[in-house]
């Protein structure tokens, strides 16, 4: 695993937590912010996977 994969997964978990907390307390803005952060984390992790694969195949 590289830094992007780890940081992406951390962002994903933080975003999911914020999203659920927003749903529980009825705060739509917090829910949306969490969903955005979760998806950004997924994309960062995907970038990490691509970098890992490229490095492995050089």
Secondary structure, 3 states (H helix, E strand, C coil): CCHHHHHHHHHHHHHHHHHHHHHHHCCHHHHHHHHHHHHHHHHHHHHHHHHHHHHHCC
